[in-house]
Amino acid sequence: MRGLAGGALMAALCVVLGLSAYYIPVLGVAALFVGPVPIVVACLRHGPRVAVLAAVVAGVLLGVFLGALQGLVMGFAFGTMGLALGLAFSRGASASATVLWAALASAGATALSVGLSVLFLGLSLAQMVEQMFEAYEAAGELWGRLGAPGLAEQTRAMLAMIKQAFALVWPAAFAGAFCVLAAVNWAAARAVVRRLGYRVPDPAPFVEWRFPRWVAIPFLLGWAAMVLQPYHRMHWLSVLGTNLTMLLSMAMLVQGAAVAFAFLRRWLGGSAGFILVLIMLVQPVVTWTLVMWLGVFDLLFDYRRFANPAPRRE
């Protein structure tokens, strides 16, 4: 009985966070990032069954307030992400494994919710995407009526730009969003559960972050397919290359930033090196491109062995 009461409380928190994410554009982003945390807590304290029940109840209540489609999508998103994180935390999984499984769980739940919506509600994928954009535009108009017309205009302009690019790169956009969302949800949930007394493995130091070497192969193939489009003139191949490049370029950017930090830490010390890396990452796209390609070549040649040479034997 106590577990059910705790699950009900966590479901109520999910509903509050879900409504905040939908109706409050600024604070709603933070609410979206911490939305799965109540499900994580329910999983750790009361087990996965109570966590699943809490997620279902939250989805139903969100459907009452936001409509069946929005409630289904948001309930699945919060529930699966929270359950994946909760199970990973309870089993002591590493940070990278936890983020990966959370991203896969969220992607699978989103695909399932889309499939159920198409099957039972008669909606097409194009209609669902259009409804998603209309919902965000409606939120911007609401703030315009409440006295923030500039925010409403900015929302419409931003959505117009996103729509234009979305048709081309939606696979990479969704995959990257799931990974980023999983990482942010992991960080938020980790901070909360550690305060509650649960032990969660620490991530590796930033200087040691690296992706598997094979990741360079699809990145280079995608980049070649994209830049050589005037020669092969195959639109599908160019679109595939664009999506691969867009998705993996963020991974290469992280890899390059870790390499830069390794060298700057050795030359300038930890604090100064970290500040310079942050400055590089907020500079224009040219600097991003250099850091990205530094990450690609680090995968191929392992530059960090020069920044951290093995100690000499006497």
Contacts in CASP RR format, 6 or more apart in sequence:
PFRMAT RR
TARGET T0000
AUTHOR 0000-0000-0000
METHOD contacts of the structure
MODEL  1
MRGLAGGALMAALCVVLGLSAYYIPVLGVAALFVGPVPIVVACLRHGPRV
AVLAAVVAGVLLGVFLGALQGLVMGFAFGTMGLALGLAFSRGASASATVL
WAALASAGATALSVGLSVLFLGLSLAQMVEQMFEAYEAAGELWGRLGAPG
LAEQTRAMLAMIKQAFALVWPAAFAGAFCVLAAVNWAAARAVVRRLGYRV
PDPAPFVEWRFPRWVAIPFLLGWAAMVLQPYHRMHWLSVLGTNLTMLLSM
AMLVQGAAVAFAFLRRWLGGSAGFILVLIMLVQPVVTWTLVMWLGVFDLL
FDYRRFANPAPRRE
3 45 0 8 1.000
3 46 0 8 1.000
3 50 0 8 1.000
4 50 0 8 1.000
4 53 0 8 1.000
6 42 0 8 1.000
6 45 0 8 1.000
6 46 0 8 1.000
6 50 0 8 1.000
6 54 0 8 1.000
7 42 0 8 1.000
7 46 0 8 1.000
7 50 0 8 1.000
7 51 0 8 1.000
7 53 0 8 1.000
7 54 0 8 1.000
7 57 0 8 1.000
8 54 0 8 1.000
8 57 0 8 1.000
9 38 0 8 1.000
10 38 0 8 1.000
10 39 0 8 1.000
10 41 0 8 1.000
10 42 0 8 1.000
10 51 0 8 1.000
10 54 0 8 1.000
11 38 0 8 1.000
11 53 0 8 1.000
11 54 0 8 1.000
11 55 0 8 1.000
11 57 0 8 1.000
11 58 0 8 1.000
11 61 0 8 1.000
12 58 0 8 1.000
13 38 0 8 1.000
14 35 0 8 1.000
14 36 0 8 1.000
14 38 0 8 1.000
14 39 0 8 1.000
14 54 0 8 1.000
14 55 0 8 1.000
14 58 0 8 1.000
14 59 0 8 1.000
14 62 0 8 1.000
14 75 0 8 1.000
14 78 0 8 1.000
14 79 0 8 1.000
15 58 0 8 1.000
15 59 0 8 1.000
15 61 0 8 1.000
15 62 0 8 1.000
15 65 0 8 1.000
17 31 0 8 1.000
17 32 0 8 1.000
17 34 0 8 1.000
17 35 0 8 1.000
17 38 0 8 1.000
17 78 0 8 1.000
18 31 0 8 1.000
18 32 0 8 1.000
18 35 0 8 1.000
18 62 0 8 1.000
18 74 0 8 1.000
18 78 0 8 1.000
19 62 0 8 1.000
19 65 0 8 1.000
19 66 0 8 1.000
20 27 0 8 1.000
20 28 0 8 1.000
20 31 0 8 1.000
21 28 0 8 1.000
21 29 0 8 1.000
21 31 0 8 1.000
21 32 0 8 1.000
21 35 0 8 1.000
21 74 0 8 1.000
22 28 0 8 1.000
22 66 0 8 1.000
22 70 0 8 1.000
22 74 0 8 1.000
22 135 0 8 1.000
22 139 0 8 1.000
23 139 0 8 1.000
23 142 0 8 1.000
24 31 0 8 1.000
25 139 0 8 1.000
25 140 0 8 1.000
25 143 0 8 1.000
25 151 0 8 1.000
25 155 0 8 1.000
32 181 0 8 1.000
33 181 0 8 1.000
33 184 0 8 1.000
33 185 0 8 1.000
33 188 0 8 1.000
34 185 0 8 1.000
34 188 0 8 1.000
34 189 0 8 1.000
34 192 0 8 1.000
35 78 0 8 1.000
35 185 0 8 1.000
36 77 0 8 1.000
36 78 0 8 1.000
36 79 0 8 1.000
36 81 0 8 1.000
36 82 0 8 1.000
36 85 0 8 1.000
36 185 0 8 1.000
36 189 0 8 1.000
37 82 0 8 1.000
37 185 0 8 1.000
37 188 0 8 1.000
37 189 0 8 1.000
37 192 0 8 1.000
38 54 0 8 1.000
39 51 0 8 1.000
39 54 0 8 1.000
39 55 0 8 1.000
39 58 0 8 1.000
39 78 0 8 1.000
39 79 0 8 1.000
39 81 0 8 1.000
39 82 0 8 1.000
39 83 0 8 1.000
39 85 0 8 1.000
39 86 0 8 1.000
40 51 0 8 1.000
40 82 0 8 1.000
40 85 0 8 1.000
40 86 0 8 1.000
40 89 0 8 1.000
40 189 0 8 1.000
40 192 0 8 1.000
40 193 0 8 1.000
41 192 0 8 1.000
41 193 0 8 1.000
41 196 0 8 1.000
42 50 0 8 1.000
42 51 0 8 1.000
42 54 0 8 1.000
43 50 0 8 1.000
43 51 0 8 1.000
43 82 0 8 1.000
43 83 0 8 1.000
43 85 0 8 1.000
43 86 0 8 1.000
43 87 0 8 1.000
43 89 0 8 1.000
43 90 0 8 1.000
44 86 0 8 1.000
44 89 0 8 1.000
44 90 0 8 1.000
44 193 0 8 1.000
44 196 0 8 1.000
44 198 0 8 1.000
48 83 0 8 1.000
48 87 0 8 1.000
51 79 0 8 1.000
51 82 0 8 1.000
51 83 0 8 1.000
51 86 0 8 1.000
52 79 0 8 1.000
52 83 0 8 1.000
54 79 0 8 1.000
55 75 0 8 1.000
55 76 0 8 1.000
55 78 0 8 1.000
55 79 0 8 1.000
55 80 0 8 1.000
55 82 0 8 1.000
55 83 0 8 1.000
58 75 0 8 1.000
58 78 0 8 1.000
58 79 0 8 1.000
59 71 0 8 1.000
59 72 0 8 1.000
59 74 0 8 1.000
59 75 0 8 1.000
59 76 0 8 1.000
59 78 0 8 1.000
60 71 0 8 1.000
62 70 0 8 1.000
62 71 0 8 1.000
62 74 0 8 1.000
62 75 0 8 1.000
63 70 0 8 1.000
63 71 0 8 1.000
63 72 0 8 1.000
66 74 0 8 1.000
68 121 0 8 1.000
69 117 0 8 1.000
69 121 0 8 1.000
69 123 0 8 1.000
69 128 0 8 1.000
69 131 0 8 1.000
70 135 0 8 1.000
72 113 0 8 1.000
72 116 0 8 1.000
72 117 0 8 1.000
73 110 0 8 1.000
73 113 0 8 1.000
73 114 0 8 1.000
73 117 0 8 1.000
76 109 0 8 1.000
76 110 0 8 1.000
76 112 0 8 1.000
76 113 0 8 1.000
77 106 0 8 1.000
77 109 0 8 1.000
77 110 0 8 1.000
77 113 0 8 1.000
79 109 0 8 1.000
80 105 0 8 1.000
80 106 0 8 1.000
80 108 0 8 1.000
80 109 0 8 1.000
81 102 0 8 1.000
81 105 0 8 1.000
81 106 0 8 1.000
81 109 0 8 1.000
81 181 0 8 1.000
81 182 0 8 1.000
81 185 0 8 1.000
82 102 0 8 1.000
82 185 0 8 1.000
82 189 0 8 1.000
83 105 0 8 1.000
84 98 0 8 1.000
84 101 0 8 1.000
84 102 0 8 1.000
84 104 0 8 1.000
84 105 0 8 1.000
84 106 0 8 1.000
85 98 0 8 1.000
85 102 0 8 1.000
85 185 0 8 1.000
85 186 0 8 1.000
85 189 0 8 1.000
86 189 0 8 1.000
88 97 0 8 1.000
88 98 0 8 1.000
88 101 0 8 1.000
88 102 0 8 1.000
89 98 0 8 1.000
89 189 0 8 1.000
89 190 0 8 1.000
89 193 0 8 1.000
89 198 0 8 1.000
89 200 0 8 1.000
92 199 0 8 1.000
92 200 0 8 1.000
92 201 0 8 1.000
93 101 0 8 1.000
93 201 0 8 1.000
94 201 0 8 1.000
95 186 0 8 1.000
95 201 0 8 1.000
95 202 0 8 1.000
95 203 0 8 1.000
95 204 0 8 1.000
96 203 0 8 1.000
96 204 0 8 1.000
98 186 0 8 1.000
99 179 0 8 1.000
99 182 0 8 1.000
99 183 0 8 1.000
99 186 0 8 1.000
100 182 0 8 1.000
102 182 0 8 1.000
102 185 0 8 1.000
102 186 0 8 1.000
103 178 0 8 1.000
103 179 0 8 1.000
103 181 0 8 1.000
103 182 0 8 1.000
104 178 0 8 1.000
106 178 0 8 1.000
106 181 0 8 1.000
106 182 0 8 1.000
107 174 0 8 1.000
107 175 0 8 1.000
107 178 0 8 1.000
110 174 0 8 1.000
110 178 0 8 1.000
114 125 0 8 1.000
114 128 0 8 1.000
117 123 0 8 1.000
117 128 0 8 1.000
118 124 0 8 1.000
118 125 0 8 1.000
118 128 0 8 1.000
123 131 0 8 1.000
129 166 0 8 1.000
133 159 0 8 1.000
133 162 0 8 1.000
133 163 0 8 1.000
136 155 0 8 1.000
136 159 0 8 1.000
137 155 0 8 1.000
137 156 0 8 1.000
137 159 0 8 1.000
139 155 0 8 1.000
140 151 0 8 1.000
140 152 0 8 1.000
140 155 0 8 1.000
140 156 0 8 1.000
141 152 0 8 1.000
141 155 0 8 1.000
143 151 0 8 1.000
143 152 0 8 1.000
143 155 0 8 1.000
144 150 0 8 1.000
144 151 0 8 1.000
144 152 0 8 1.000
166 173 0 8 1.000
168 239 0 8 1.000
168 242 0 8 1.000
169 242 0 8 1.000
169 243 0 8 1.000
169 246 0 8 1.000
171 243 0 8 1.000
171 247 0 8 1.000
172 242 0 8 1.000
172 243 0 8 1.000
172 244 0 8 1.000
172 246 0 8 1.000
172 247 0 8 1.000
173 246 0 8 1.000
175 247 0 8 1.000
176 247 0 8 1.000
176 250 0 8 1.000
190 200 0 8 1.000
193 200 0 8 1.000
194 200 0 8 1.000
206 257 0 8 1.000
206 258 0 8 1.000
206 261 0 8 1.000
206 274 0 8 1.000
207 258 0 8 1.000
207 261 0 8 1.000
207 262 0 8 1.000
207 265 0 8 1.000
207 304 0 8 1.000
208 258 0 8 1.000
209 254 0 8 1.000
209 255 0 8 1.000
209 258 0 8 1.000
210 255 0 8 1.000
210 258 0 8 1.000
210 298 0 8 1.000
210 299 0 8 1.000
210 304 0 8 1.000
211 251 0 8 1.000
211 254 0 8 1.000
211 255 0 8 1.000
211 299 0 8 1.000
213 299 0 8 1.000
213 300 0 8 1.000
215 248 0 8 1.000
215 251 0 8 1.000
215 299 0 8 1.000
216 296 0 8 1.000
216 299 0 8 1.000
216 300 0 8 1.000
218 244 0 8 1.000
218 248 0 8 1.000
219 244 0 8 1.000
219 245 0 8 1.000
219 248 0 8 1.000
219 249 0 8 1.000
219 251 0 8 1.000
219 252 0 8 1.000
219 296 0 8 1.000
220 296 0 8 1.000
221 241 0 8 1.000
221 244 0 8 1.000
222 240 0 8 1.000
222 241 0 8 1.000
222 242 0 8 1.000
222 244 0 8 1.000
222 245 0 8 1.000
223 241 0 8 1.000
223 244 0 8 1.000
223 245 0 8 1.000
225 232 0 8 1.000
225 237 0 8 1.000
225 238 0 8 1.000
225 240 0 8 1.000
225 241 0 8 1.000
225 244 0 8 1.000
226 238 0 8 1.000
226 241 0 8 1.000
226 242 0 8 1.000
226 245 0 8 1.000
229 235 0 8 1.000
229 237 0 8 1.000
229 238 0 8 1.000
232 238 0 8 1.000
249 292 0 8 1.000
252 292 0 8 1.000
252 293 0 8 1.000
252 295 0 8 1.000
252 296 0 8 1.000
252 299 0 8 1.000
253 281 0 8 1.000
253 288 0 8 1.000
253 291 0 8 1.000
253 292 0 8 1.000
253 295 0 8 1.000
255 294 0 8 1.000
255 295 0 8 1.000
255 296 0 8 1.000
255 298 0 8 1.000
255 299 0 8 1.000
256 291 0 8 1.000
256 292 0 8 1.000
256 294 0 8 1.000
256 295 0 8 1.000
256 298 0 8 1.000
257 277 0 8 1.000
257 280 0 8 1.000
257 281 0 8 1.000
257 291 0 8 1.000
258 295 0 8 1.000
258 298 0 8 1.000
258 304 0 8 1.000
259 294 0 8 1.000
259 295 0 8 1.000
259 298 0 8 1.000
259 303 0 8 1.000
259 304 0 8 1.000
259 307 0 8 1.000
260 276 0 8 1.000
260 277 0 8 1.000
260 280 0 8 1.000
260 291 0 8 1.000
260 294 0 8 1.000
261 273 0 8 1.000
261 274 0 8 1.000
261 277 0 8 1.000
262 303 0 8 1.000
262 304 0 8 1.000
262 307 0 8 1.000
262 308 0 8 1.000
263 303 0 8 1.000
263 307 0 8 1.000
264 270 0 8 1.000
264 272 0 8 1.000
264 273 0 8 1.000
264 274 0 8 1.000
264 276 0 8 1.000
264 277 0 8 1.000
265 273 0 8 1.000
265 274 0 8 1.000
265 307 0 8 1.000
266 307 0 8 1.000
266 308 0 8 1.000
268 276 0 8 1.000
280 287 0 8 1.000
280 291 0 8 1.000
281 287 0 8 1.000
281 288 0 8 1.000
281 291 0 8 1.000
294 303 0 8 1.000
297 303 0 8 1.000
298 304 0 8 1.000
END
